[in-house]
Amino acid sequence: MERRIGDRAVVLGGSLAGLLAAKVLAGHFERVLLVDRDELTGVTKARRGVPHGGHAHGLVARGQQILERHFPGLTEELRTAGVRPGDFSGDIRWYFNGRRMRPSHSGLLSIPATRPVLEHHVRMRVAALPGVELLEGRDILAPVAAPDGRRITGVRISTEDGGEETLEADLVVDTTGRGSRTPAWLAELGYERPEDERVVIDLAYTTQHFRLESDPFGPDLAIIPAATPAFPRGAFFYRLPGDEGKVELSLTGMLGDHPPTDPKGFLDFAASLPVPDIHRAVRDAEPIDDPVRFRFPASVRRHYEKLARFPDGLLVMGDAVCSFNPLYAQGMTVCALQSLTLARLLERGAVPRPAEFFAGISADIDSPWEFSAGADLGYPGVAGRRTLKVRLANSYVARLQAAAVHDAELGNAFIRAAGLIDPPQALMRPANLLRVLRASRRRPDPATPFEDRSPRASLPR
């Protein structure tokens, strides 16, 4: 039995970061109240509070491992719901610069659930925990501070009848995402705002759903031509769980080159991808809806760990601290890593001090931020300081991706780093360096090896 350290914790925001925070807090507080302005119970569709929820999402390998640790049996539960797990390397067609990475068995599990489906199953698990209560349809108004401003003692929220109420709390955790108002609240209480670090990428996702009469995937889970500086247009193309023949296609474009939202423009953009399989699959398919766009102007990291003063009784985690370029699918997994840091501090038997918590989650963020922000600086149009380290790393990763067309070991090394199993520095281990150098002596193959040539079986209607 975990030690109880307080009567009540309040979590602001019901997305994945909030759900993971509530799961961890439930073992240490008599009651955990999770507050969100959206309806949550039974919701399996994209919510207003998660505007990117209707677009492609990925839970990389480390995230899957942490979710399974928090919720034993979750992977099998998702499988029963129609989600088909597979190997991150062997069961996904990864393309870099139009050439397929050699598939192999990485031993890392991919769970191709949509964001709403994944959140729904995690939310059901969290809501069933003793002492956890979901307060839905409530606006979060402001934190409540002690008279001297040194401690947050609760939060004001709206009531169902349009009034206000104050929830007293031993701990308040802000997981309200990129729109978090904690920086403004700090200023109102006489504290400094955290320093922002931004990488402006002007990214957009445009997503449309189709019903196919033939199967372009064969045994694979997805077809993913990854965006690179040489081929900055990308896509995520995969089956939707539990609905035979229904697929989701998210097209991506950087630096203002946004996939159109009119059906013809959408298909023309798909035709411009360096991998023709996707356009061939959807050009004559039945569209289920119209294309919808989601814009992501910049990756943002708020350096709470650098603040000299911060009120006790308040923590911030998830996208409210750092929101990553979604092309790299790191956001949900970094939230999961932060939940482990929160759990570790709570196990000491006291409400975590903000300085210690922010230092811990800063360490969780460092490697993923280095991976994604450094990769974004490989695009000439992205503004930022390109240190020698960044330039060498981007040049090396491009060569490694080219070598992975023929060398499955290098492909697995990349999958492990992208999946946050290994740090980015692992890509430069001596064995990998030697493989990349050996491959650089090969004449580049303009063809796409390992292109799927299996029969395109008809799908039942």
C-alpha positions, 0 to 999 in steps of 0.5 A, a space after each residue: 500500500 502506497 503511503 498517503 501524503 495528503 487529502 486532495 490533489 487536483 489535476 487541471 486538464 483531462 488529456 493523457 498527461 492529466 490522466 497519467 498524473 491522476 493515476 500516479 497521485 491516486 496512490 498518495 492522496 485520499 481524493 484526486 479530482 481531474 477537471 476539464 471543460 470537455 465531456 470525458 465519460 464515454 467519449 471515443 471521438 476527438 475532443 475540442 480540448 485536443 484539436 489535434 486528436 483527429 489526426 495521426 498520433 504515434 505512441 513510441 516504444 518507451 511510451 508503450 512500455 510505461 503505459 503498460 507498467 501503469 496499466 497492466 494488460 492495457 495492450 491486450 485490452 486495446 487488442 481486444 478493442 480491434 487495435 492490432 499491435 506490431 513490431 516498430 520496424 518489421 511491421 511498419 513501412 518506413 521511408 526516408 527520402 523515398 527509400 524504404 528502411 530495411 525491415 527487421 524485428 526490433 522487439 519494440 511494440 507499436 500500438 496503432 490506436 488513434 489518440 481518442 481510442 487510446 485516451 478512452 481506454 486509459 481514462 476508463 482505467 483512471 476513472 475506476 481508481 479509488 478516490 478519483 473523480 472526473 469533474 467534466 464541463 468545468 472551466 478552470 478559472 485561477 489558482 488560489 494562493 495563500 495570503 503570502 503568495 508562497 503556496 497554492 492552496 486550491 483552484 477556482 473552477 466554474 460550476 454546472 449552473 454557471 457559478 464558481 467554486 473553490 477546490 481546496 488542494 494539497 497539490 495542484 497539477 497543471 496539465 492543460 497543454 500548450 495553452 497553459 495559463 500558469 505563466 500568466 498566473 505566476 506573473 499575477 502572483 508576483 513571480 517571473 514567467 518561465 523562459 520560452 525556447 521556440 523552434 518555429 516550424 510552421 507545420 500543418 497536418 491535413 487529415 482525411 479518412 477513406 474506405 478502401 476496396 483493396 488492401 495496400 498494407 498487406 501484413 504491415 500496420 502502416 506506410 510512413 514516408 517520413 519528412 526530411 530536409 530533402 523531401 519535406 512532405 510526409 505522411 502517416 497512412 494506416 488502418 483504423 482499429 476495428 473498422 475493416 477497410 477504413 483508413 486514415 491519411 495524415 499529410 504533413 508539410 513544413 514551413 508553410 507548405 501545407 497540405 490543402 483542405 480541398 479534396 483535389 488539392 489533398 490528392 495532388 499533395 499525396 501524389 507529390 510524395 516520394 512514395 507512390 503507394 499512398 496516392 495509388 491507394 486513395 485516388 479512387 477510394 471512397 472519401 468518408 469526410 473532407 480534409 481537415 487541417 491542424 496547424 502547429 506553428 512552433 515547438 515550445 519549451 518552457 524552462 520552469 527549472 530555471 526559475 529561482 522562485 516558484 510557489 509550493 503546491 503547484 506543478 506543471 507537466 506535459 505539453 504545458 511544459 514542452 510541446 514537441 514537433 508532432 512529426 517525431 511522435 514524442 509528446 505522449 511518451 515524454 508525458 509518460 516519462 514525467 509521470 515516472 518522475 512524479 511517482 518517484 518523488 511522491 514515493 518519498 512520502 511528501 508533496 514534491 517541491 517544485 524545484 526538484 520536480 522541474 529539474 527531474 522532468 527537465 532531464 526527461 525532456 532533454 534528449 527528446 528535445 535535442 533529437 527533435 529540435 536538432 532535426 528541425 534545424 536540418 531544414 534550411 528555412 527553420 530559424 535557429 543557431 546551428 552549432 557544429 554539434 547540430 550540423 554534424 549530427 544532422 549530416 550523420 543521421 542522413 547518412 545513417 538513414 541512407 545506410 539503413 536502406 540496406 542495413 537492418 541493424 542501423 534501422 533498429 538503432 534509429 527506431 530505438 533512438 526515435 522511440 526514446 529507448 536509447 539516447 540520441 548519442 547511441 546512434 554514434 556508438 562505434 559499431 554504428 559508426 563503422 556500419 555507416 562508414 562502410 555503407 557510405 562507400 556504396 553507390 546510392 540505389 535510386 530504387 526503393 528496395 523492399 517495396 511491397 509486392 504482395 497481392 492487394 487482397 479485396 476487403 469485405 464490404 
